[in-house]
Amino acid sequence: MARKDALLRLHQRLIEKRDSLRKKSGNDDRNWQNSPQTGGDIGDAANHGASRELNTQLAALENRELRQVELALQLIREGRYGKCENCSHSIPIERLRAVPTTILCVSCQSELELTGTLAVDGEVDWGHALDFEGRMNPTEVSLRDIETD
């Protein structure tokens, strides 16, 4: 029962994070993207360009985080949250508390970081890797989308 209670608290935390990110992206003043540079010298122009680039990068990071939070909430709805997407073992609650959007156990995450791929029984499963990447970026096409019977 303790795991279920912890997962319920994590669910609430994910909802709050999602709402916060949505509000931030909705309230974010994007006028810096289209505002013309008026007056100033070349230093001001460079500073303006650097600020625009920084804001663009921050917005991209926030959008990625929002996608990860939404994926975690989808996994909760499907009853798959807290299970490693690679090996199907339970992800420890401590890891989920530290990184609530994680979809891999420590072992599989370490393997991914070391090799850049995930192995199934010692072999690289490229079809699974494509599906994994598709879940991380829902706008991508998955292998199931392009397979024909």
HUKA-V286791 format. One record per residue. N is the residue number from 1. OMEGA is omega in whole degrees, -180 to 180 (none if undefined). D_LAST is the distance of its C-alpha to the last C-alpha in Angstrom with 2 decimals. Layout:
n/omega/d_last
N/OMEGA/D_LAST
N/OMEGA/D_LAST
This chain:
n/omega/d_last
1/-179/43.21
2/179/44.28
3/180/40.72
4/178/39.73
5/179/42.80
6/179/42.08
7/177/38.50
8/177/39.96
9/178/42.43
10/177/39.74
11/179/37.76
12/178/40.92
13/178/41.52
14/178/38.04
15/178/38.59
16/179/41.98
17/178/40.61
18/-179/37.86
19/179/40.50
20/180/42.85
21/178/40.35
22/180/39.37
23/-179/43.07
24/-179/43.90
25/178/41.27
26/-179/42.31
27/-176/46.00
28/179/45.74
29/-177/47.86
30/-180/45.75
31/179/48.71
32/-180/49.18
33/-174/46.20
34/-176/47.87
35/180/51.53
36/177/53.47
37/-180/55.75
38/177/59.29
39/178/62.40
40/-179/62.87
41/-177/62.86
42/177/60.27
43/177/60.21
44/179/59.33
45/179/56.54
46/179/55.15
47/179/55.42
48/179/53.64
49/179/50.79
50/179/50.54
51/178/50.53
52/-180/47.72
53/179/45.63
54/179/46.38
55/177/45.50
56/179/42.18
57/178/41.33
58/178/42.45
59/178/40.34
60/178/37.24
61/179/38.05
62/178/38.58
63/178/35.27
64/179/33.48
65/178/35.46
66/177/34.60
67/179/30.83
68/179/31.38
69/180/33.47
70/176/30.97
71/179/28.22
72/178/30.66
73/176/31.41
74/178/27.74
75/176/27.46
76/180/30.59
77/-179/29.18
78/-179/26.09
79/-178/28.48
80/-179/27.24
81/180/30.28
82/175/32.37
83/179/29.60
84/-180/28.62
85/179/25.14
86/-173/24.99
87/179/26.73
88/175/26.98
89/177/30.75
90/176/33.08
91/-179/34.54
92/180/38.34
93/-180/39.97
94/178/42.30
95/179/39.45
96/177/37.99
97/-179/41.50
98/-178/41.93
99/-174/38.52
100/-179/37.06
101/-178/33.97
102/177/33.01
103/-179/29.58
104/173/30.40
105/-178/33.06
106/-178/35.89
107/-179/34.59
108/177/31.13
109/178/32.80
110/179/35.29
111/179/32.66
112/-179/30.86
113/-179/34.24
114/-173/35.36
115/-177/32.35
116/179/30.35
117/175/27.24
118/180/26.30
119/174/25.98
120/-177/24.36
121/175/26.53
122/179/28.13
123/178/25.04
124/179/23.62
125/-174/20.18
126/177/19.06
127/178/15.84
128/179/18.21
129/179/20.74
130/177/18.56
131/179/17.82
132/180/21.56
133/179/22.61
134/177/20.48
135/179/22.31
136/179/25.55
137/-172/24.93
138/178/22.98
139/180/22.98
140/177/20.73
141/177/16.98
142/180/15.23
143/179/12.52
144/-179/10.37
145/-174/11.22
146/179/9.95
147/176/6.73
148/-180/3.78
149/none/0.00
